């Protein structure tokens, strides 16, 4: 592989269609205000680089990004790429990752309002994500030890597996299909609405009105905090350790808990037949 190192690039498409190269200790910046500097590249390692220009890596194949920094000006950094690994890097531009396939993010720090939209085959290992809309319409996501903060996360996702994640986010997992969360912490409002096949095991859920209008919802050995008006119009099978603040009009299934602060079965549009049981000790 050829090595391109210790250079500054500011012009349009500076390294367009580069193949079989290591790009190291380079800076992509300058008054030229060029964009798309590594577009359509293949078999590239980008290492210890600073990126301050738009649209750097579109339509790339077999790309590895290590120890790099992308500023707020580095918007829409990774689009339409395939077979991508990003390690120990900062992704700070809006729309940092979109419509990519087979992506691994390891210890990545992302501050990107629209992060990882419409991707397929995402593996996330550690790291932090600050994003208003994270993982929108993405499929086949495997994430562990992720720290996520924002709003509207994992909406319209499919085939998600989340382990030991800590998520502070409202409206998370809306319309999600076949999502499994293990040993996770979810802190937010209106979690899981309209989901189908959402399963949580050994998770802690905090916030108002979780899990409404759900199909095939399962909660196994979970705890709930400040969760009022839960499970409205949901088909649910839940085993909760501890109390639930209030449950409202659960549609069908069974909910077991140590106690219920309030059970509200009234003003329902649909027949609500779910069985609610207080655990016996």
C-alpha positions as CSV (number, residue, x, y, z in Angstrom):
1,X,0.0,0.0,0.0
2,X,1.3,3.5,-0.8
3,X,1.5,5.9,2.0
4,X,0.3,9.5,1.9
5,X,1.3,11.3,5.1
6,X,2.0,14.7,6.7
7,X,0.2,16.7,4.1
8,X,-2.6,19.3,4.0
9,X,-5.4,19.1,1.5
10,X,-8.0,21.8,0.9
11,X,-9.0,21.4,-2.7
12,X,-12.1,19.7,-4.3
13,X,-11.7,15.9,-4.5
14,X,-8.1,16.0,-3.4
15,X,-7.7,12.2,-3.2
16,X,-10.6,11.2,-5.3
17,X,-10.7,7.4,-6.2
18,X,-7.6,6.6,-4.3
19,X,-6.9,2.9,-4.0
20,X,-4.7,0.7,-1.7
21,X,-3.3,3.5,0.4
22,X,-2.6,4.6,3.9
23,X,-3.5,8.3,4.6
24,X,-1.8,9.3,7.8
25,X,-1.3,12.5,9.8
26,X,-2.9,14.6,7.1
27,X,-5.2,17.6,7.5
28,X,-8.2,18.2,5.3
29,X,-8.9,21.9,5.7
30,X,-8.3,25.3,4.3
31,X,-9.7,28.4,2.5
32,X,-10.1,26.3,-0.7
33,X,-13.2,24.9,1.0
34,X,-13.1,21.7,-1.1
35,X,-15.2,18.7,-0.5
36,X,-15.4,15.0,-1.2
37,X,-11.7,14.5,-0.7
38,X,-11.7,10.7,-0.5
39,X,-14.9,10.0,-2.5
40,X,-15.1,6.7,-4.4
41,X,-11.9,5.3,-2.8
42,X,-11.2,1.6,-2.1
43,X,-9.0,-0.3,0.3
44,X,-8.0,2.8,2.3
45,X,-6.7,3.2,5.9
46,X,-7.2,6.8,7.2
47,X,-5.2,7.2,10.4
48,X,-4.6,10.2,12.7
49,X,-6.1,12.7,10.3
50,X,-8.0,15.9,11.0
51,X,-11.1,16.6,8.8
52,X,-12.7,20.0,8.6
53,X,-14.4,19.8,5.1
54,X,-17.7,18.4,3.9
55,X,-18.6,15.0,2.5
56,X,-15.2,13.3,2.8
57,X,-15.9,9.6,2.3
58,X,-18.8,8.8,0.1
59,X,-19.1,5.6,-2.0
60,X,-16.0,4.0,-0.4
61,X,-15.4,0.3,-0.2
62,X,-13.2,-1.4,2.5
63,X,-12.4,1.7,4.5
64,X,-10.7,1.8,7.9
65,X,-10.7,5.1,9.9
66,X,-8.4,5.1,13.0
67,X,-7.7,7.9,15.6
68,X,-9.3,10.6,13.5
69,X,-11.2,13.8,14.3
70,X,-14.0,15.1,12.2
71,X,-15.2,18.6,13.2
72,X,-18.7,20.1,13.0
73,X,-17.8,21.3,9.5
74,X,-17.2,17.8,8.4
75,X,-20.9,17.2,7.7
76,X,-22.2,14.0,6.1
77,X,-18.9,12.3,6.4
78,X,-19.7,8.6,5.6
79,X,-22.4,7.9,3.1
80,X,-23.1,5.0,0.8
81,X,-20.0,3.1,2.0
82,X,-19.5,-0.6,2.4
83,X,-17.3,-2.6,4.7
84,X,-16.2,0.2,7.0
85,X,-14.4,0.2,10.4
86,X,-14.1,3.3,12.5
87,X,-11.9,3.1,15.6
88,X,-11.3,5.6,18.4
89,X,-12.4,8.5,16.4
90,X,-14.6,11.7,16.8
91,X,-17.5,12.1,14.4
92,X,-18.8,15.6,15.1
93,X,-20.6,16.6,11.9
94,X,-24.3,16.4,11.3
95,X,-25.5,13.3,9.4
96,X,-22.2,11.6,10.1
97,X,-23.2,8.1,8.9
98,X,-26.0,7.2,6.4
99,X,-27.0,4.4,4.1
100,X,-23.9,2.3,4.7
101,X,-23.5,-1.4,4.9
102,X,-21.4,-3.6,7.2
103,X,-20.0,-1.0,9.5
104,X,-18.1,-1.5,12.8
105,X,-17.8,1.4,15.2
106,X,-15.4,0.8,18.1
107,X,-15.0,3.3,20.9
108,X,-16.3,6.1,18.6
109,X,-17.4,9.4,20.1
110,X,-20.2,10.8,17.9
111,X,-21.9,14.2,18.3
112,X,-24.2,14.2,15.3
113,X,-27.9,15.2,15.3
114,X,-28.8,12.7,12.6
115,X,-26.6,9.7,13.2
116,X,-26.5,6.3,11.5
117,X,-29.7,6.6,9.4
118,X,-30.8,3.8,7.0
119,X,-27.7,1.7,7.6
120,X,-27.6,-2.1,7.4
121,X,-25.3,-4.3,9.4
122,X,-24.0,-2.1,12.2
123,X,-21.8,-3.3,15.0
124,X,-21.1,-0.9,17.8
125,X,-18.6,-1.6,20.5
126,X,-18.5,0.9,23.4
127,X,-18.3,4.6,22.7
128,X,-20.7,7.5,23.1
129,X,-23.4,8.9,20.8
130,X,-25.0,12.3,21.3
131,X,-27.8,12.6,18.7
132,X,-31.3,13.9,18.3
133,X,-32.2,11.2,15.9
134,X,-29.9,8.1,16.2
135,X,-30.1,4.9,14.1
136,X,-33.3,5.9,12.3
137,X,-34.6,3.1,9.9
138,X,-31.4,1.1,10.3
139,X,-31.4,-2.7,10.2
140,X,-29.3,-5.5,11.8
141,X,-27.8,-3.5,14.6
142,X,-25.6,-5.2,17.3
143,X,-24.4,-2.8,20.0
144,X,-22.8,-3.4,23.4
145,X,-21.6,-1.0,26.2
146,X,-22.9,2.0,24.3
147,X,-23.7,5.3,26.0
148,X,-26.4,7.2,24.1
149,X,-28.0,10.5,24.8
150,X,-30.6,12.4,22.7
151,X,-34.1,12.0,21.4
152,X,-36.1,9.7,19.1
153,X,-33.5,6.9,19.0
154,X,-33.8,3.6,17.2
155,X,-37.1,4.6,15.5
156,X,-38.3,2.2,12.7
157,X,-35.3,0.0,13.3
158,X,-35.3,-3.8,12.6
159,X,-33.4,-6.7,14.1
160,X,-31.6,-4.9,16.9
161,X,-29.6,-6.5,19.8
162,X,-28.5,-4.1,22.5
163,X,-26.3,-5.3,25.5
164,X,-25.3,-3.3,28.6
165,X,-26.3,0.0,26.9
166,X,-27.2,3.2,28.9
167,X,-29.7,5.2,26.9
168,X,-31.1,8.6,28.0
169,X,-33.6,9.2,25.2
170,X,-37.3,9.9,24.7
171,X,-39.5,8.3,22.1
172,X,-37.0,5.4,21.7
173,X,-37.8,2.3,19.7
174,X,-41.0,3.6,18.1
175,X,-42.2,1.2,15.4
176,X,-39.1,-0.9,16.1
177,X,-39.4,-4.6,15.0
178,X,-37.6,-7.5,16.6
179,X,-35.4,-5.6,19.0
180,X,-33.8,-7.4,22.0
181,X,-32.3,-5.4,24.9
182,X,-30.2,-7.2,27.6
183,X,-28.9,-5.6,30.8
184,X,-29.7,-2.1,29.6
185,X,-30.8,1.1,31.2
186,X,-33.4,3.2,29.5
187,X,-34.2,6.7,30.8
188,X,-36.8,8.6,28.8
189,X,-40.4,9.3,28.0
190,X,-42.8,7.2,25.8
191,X,-40.4,4.3,25.2
192,X,-41.3,1.6,22.7
193,X,-44.6,2.8,21.3
194,X,-45.9,0.9,18.3
195,X,-43.1,-1.6,18.5
196,X,-43.5,-5.2,17.3
197,X,-41.5,-7.9,18.9
198,X,-39.6,-5.8,21.5
199,X,-38.0,-7.9,24.2
200,X,-36.2,-6.5,27.3
201,X,-34.4,-8.8,29.8
202,X,-32.8,-7.6,33.1
203,X,-33.3,-4.0,32.1
204,X,-34.1,-0.9,34.1
205,X,-36.8,1.4,32.6
206,X,-37.4,4.9,33.8
207,X,-39.9,7.5,32.6
208,X,-43.6,8.2,31.9
209,X,-45.9,6.2,29.7
210,X,-43.7,3.4,28.4
211,X,-44.7,0.6,26.0
212,X,-48.0,1.7,24.6
213,X,-49.6,0.3,21.4
214,X,-47.0,-2.5,21.4
215,X,-47.4,-6.0,19.8
216,X,-45.6,-9.0,21.2
217,X,-43.9,-7.1,24.0
218,X,-41.9,-9.0,26.5
219,X,-40.2,-7.8,29.7
220,X,-38.3,-10.4,31.7
221,X,-36.9,-9.7,35.1
222,X,-37.0,-5.9,34.5
223,X,-37.4,-3.0,37.0
224,X,-39.4,0.1,36.4
225,X,-39.0,3.6,37.9
226,X,-41.5,6.5,37.6
227,X,-43.3,4.5,35.0
228,X,-46.9,5.7,35.1
229,X,-49.7,5.0,32.6
230,X,-47.7,2.0,31.2
231,X,-48.8,-0.6,28.6
232,X,-51.8,1.2,27.2
233,X,-53.3,-0.9,24.4
234,X,-50.4,-3.3,24.4
235,X,-50.1,-7.0,23.9
236,X,-47.7,-7.7,26.7
237,X,-46.1,-10.4,28.7
238,X,-44.1,-8.8,31.6
239,X,-42.4,-10.0,34.7
240,X,-41.4,-6.9,36.7
241,X,-39.2,-7.0,39.8
242,X,-40.6,-4.2,42.1
243,X,-43.5,-2.0,41.7
244,X,-45.1,-0.2,38.7
245,X,-46.4,3.3,39.4
246,X,-49.5,2.8,37.3
247,X,-50.8,0.7,34.5
248,X,-53.5,1.8,32.1
249,X,-55.7,-0.2,29.8
250,X,-53.3,-3.1,28.8
251,X,-54.9,-4.8,25.9
252,X,-53.9,-8.4,26.3
253,X,-51.4,-10.8,27.9
254,X,-50.1,-10.9,31.5
255,X,-48.3,-8.5,33.8
256,X,-46.7,-9.7,37.0
257,X,-45.2,-7.3,39.5
258,X,-44.5,-6.9,43.2
259,X,-47.1,-4.3,43.3
260,X,-49.1,-1.7,41.3
261,X,-49.5,1.8,42.5
262,X,-52.6,2.3,40.4
263,X,-54.5,0.2,37.9
264,X,-56.6,2.2,35.5
265,X,-59.1,0.3,33.5
266,X,-61.6,2.8,32.1
267,X,-62.4,5.0,29.1
268,X,-60.9,2.3,26.8
269,X,-61.6,2.2,23.1
270,X,-60.9,-1.5,23.0
271,X,-61.7,-4.5,25.2
272,X,-58.8,-4.8,27.7
273,X,-58.3,-8.3,28.9
274,X,-54.7,-8.4,30.2
275,X,-54.2,-10.3,33.5
276,X,-52.5,-8.3,36.3
277,X,-51.0,-10.3,39.1
278,X,-49.2,-9.3,42.3
279,X,-46.3,-11.6,43.0
280,X,-46.6,-13.7,46.1
281,X,-43.6,-14.1,48.3
